[in-house]
Amino acid sequence: MLVSAKEMLTKAKAGHYAVGQFNINNLEWAKAILLTAEEMKSPVILGVSEGAGKYMCGYSTIVGMVKGMIENLGITVPVAIHLDHGSYEGAYKCIEAGFSSVMFDGSHYPIEENIAKTKELVEVCRAKGLSLEAEVGSIGGEEDGVIGGGEVADPNECKMIADLGVTMLAAGIGNIHGKYPANWTGLNFEVLAKISEMVGDMPLVLHGGTGIPEDMIKKAISLGVSKINVNTECQLAFAAATRKYIEEGKDLAGKGFDPRKLLAPGVEAIKATVREKINLFGSANKA
């Protein structure tokens, strides 16, 4: 069922596990993630970037598709549809379209403006029963053409934003989107521990979950990270499986060109990736 991310993340924080946000790009993505979450009895968050929203013909198209899938696939685990790195305008569009959760990324505004806009969205989301994610310290790497350097957030600023009443907080701790470079220095656990201490029960969000070593993921969860975003890893798995299918000439045999057959190995690869992450994050059987 479609729910806000509040309850699932509150439980995750208390239970020392994390819920995966898996970004979706089309029908295959959404179907693969929902079926795997159901199979593993794990709550799940479907992330939608503004670019992916445009690609999938608008936010209302996505809400219709996901609601239809939940009903027709018999999905019983809690599912949130979440705007990822939303602009101020994008957040309002998703609220209107029926998303159950939004992220307002005001990290590029001066802190005062970030606070004012976040405060306003806290009220709107609270009135509608939606969860709201805020960001402090921009996350590095590339996200839909936006490139940042992997900042480390100021714990005092985190406290200021947390105190506004957001549901969850994404704080930069040296994590980046996309593939990690060879010279990456790792996550800053000292800052994460300080942020966690200052924001108390607030669930923390780790963006750029692709390529962070498993021991670092586990340590981050132990320090209060309750939501981990995964996108690139599913894309790479899907691309590799599709490439293999075509390179083996399977699209040329019989009806192998049928998109349902052509995309099937990619879908299985997404499922395998999601399964692996759910096990790593500890959210299996927590629905």
NORKAGI-V187713 format. One record per backbone hydrogen bond with DSSP energy under -1.0 kcal/mol. NH is the residue of the N-H (numbers start at 0). CO is the residue of the C=O. Records with the same first field share a line. If there is no record, write none. Layout:
NH = CO / CO
This chain:
2 = 78
8 = 4
9 = 5
10 = 6
11 = 7
12 = 8
13 = 9
14 = 10
16 = 11
17 = 280
18 = 225
20 = 227
21 = 44
22 = 229
23 = 46
29 = 25
30 = 26
31 = 27
32 = 28
33 = 29
34 = 30
35 = 31
36 = 32
37 = 33
38 = 34
39 = 35
41 = 36
43 = 77
44 = 19
45 = 79
46 = 21
47 = 81
52 = 48
53 = 49
54 = 50
55 = 51
56 = 53
57 = 52
61 = 57
62 = 58
63 = 59
64 = 60
65 = 61
66 = 62
67 = 63
68 = 64
69 = 65
70 = 66
71 = 67
72 = 68
74 = 69
78 = 0
79 = 43
81 = 45
82 = 100
83 = 47
85 = 102
90 = 86
91 = 87
92 = 88
93 = 89
94 = 90
95 = 91
96 = 92
98 = 93
99 = 80
100 = 80
101 = 130
103 = 132
104 = 85
105 = 103
108 = 105
113 = 109
114 = 110
115 = 111
116 = 112
117 = 113
118 = 114
119 = 115
120 = 116
121 = 117
122 = 118
123 = 119
124 = 120
125 = 121
126 = 122
127 = 123
129 = 124
130 = 99
132 = 101
133 = 167
135 = 169
139 = 174
140 = 147
142 = 145
145 = 142
147 = 140
150 = 137
152 = 171
157 = 153
158 = 154
159 = 155
160 = 156
161 = 157
162 = 158
163 = 160
164 = 161
166 = 131
167 = 131
168 = 202
169 = 133
171 = 135
173 = 150
176 = 139
183 = 180
187 = 172
188 = 186
191 = 187
192 = 188
193 = 189
194 = 190
195 = 191
196 = 192
197 = 193
198 = 194
201 = 198
203 = 223
204 = 168
205 = 226
208 = 228
216 = 212
217 = 213
218 = 214
219 = 215
220 = 216
221 = 217
222 = 218
223 = 220
224 = 219
225 = 203
226 = 203
227 = 18
228 = 205
229 = 20
234 = 230
235 = 231
236 = 232
237 = 233
238 = 234
239 = 235
240 = 236
241 = 237
242 = 238
243 = 239
244 = 240
245 = 241
246 = 242
247 = 243
248 = 245
249 = 244
251 = 248
255 = 252
257 = 254
260 = 257
261 = 257
262 = 258
266 = 262
267 = 263
268 = 264
269 = 265
270 = 266
271 = 267
272 = 268
273 = 269
274 = 270
275 = 271
276 = 272
277 = 273
278 = 274
279 = 275
280 = 276
281 = 277
282 = 277
284 = 39
285 = 282
286 = 40
